[in-house]
Amino acid sequence: MNLFKNSLRLVIATTSVFGFLGGWVVLAHSGKPAPIQSAQPAIAAPAPITLPTLAPLGDPSTNLQPLPALPPMNLQAMPRFRTSGS
């Protein structure tokens, strides 16, 4: 069994290394991206559209509202997580 495990690990490691090197070779020999050629003159960009602005909110301390009260929690009704182990 130990011989089988070691040979399997050797085969997996060997194929991983050759796969990595083969991918590297394929990537190195792939076509390079073509340079950008602008045969036509650049078209002027249209003027940016101005959007209407919102009215300011005012003083943030006056805009605070109290949070609603949460209902009391009944801890007895909630199920416990049991892991049956350490």
N, C-alpha and C positions, 0 to 999 in steps of 0.2 A: 504494500500500500504506500509506503514511504517513497519507493522508487517511482511509482505512478504519479504521486503528487509532485515530486521534484521534476520529473520529465514534463509534466503538464505545465508547471510554472516556467520551465525553460522554453517550451514551445510558445507560450503566451508572450513571454518577454521578447523572444526573437521576432515574432510576427509584429509586435508593437513597435520595435525599433525599426524594422524594415518598412512598416507602414508609414511611420513618421518620416523616414528618409525619402521614401517614394513620394509622399505628398509634398515634401520640400522641393524635390526635383521638379515635379509637375508645376508647382507654383512658380519656381524660378524660371521655367521655360514658357510660361504663359505669356500671351500678348500684352504688351505695354499699352496703357491708355493713350489715345491719340492726343496730340497737343491741340489746344483751343485755337481755332483759326477764325478770325472775324473778317470775312470777305465784305460784308455789308457794314456801312457805318452804323454806329450805335443809335438807336431810336431814343429820343428824349423821353424821359419818364413823365407821365401826366402829373399835374399838380396834386399834392395830397389833399384829401377831402377833410375838412375840419368838422369835427363832431361837436354837438352841443354839450356843454358841461353841466353837471348836476349842481344843484344848490348846496352850499355847505350845510353840514348837519348841526353845527353849533358846538356848544361846550359839551364834551363827552361826559363830564361828571353829572350833568343834568339829564342826560338821556338814559342813564342806567335804570333798569327796572329790576325789582327783586325777583329771584328765582322762585318758581312755585315749589311748595313744600312737597316732599316725597312721602308717599304713604309708609307707615311703619312696616318693617319686614318681619315676617314670622319665620325665624330660623328653624323652628321645629318642622315646618312643612317642606323645607328645601331638602332634596335628597343629598346624601353624602357620596363622595367619590370613594369607592372601595377598590383597592389595588390587589388585595390578597397576596401581598408580598412586601418585602422591604424596599 
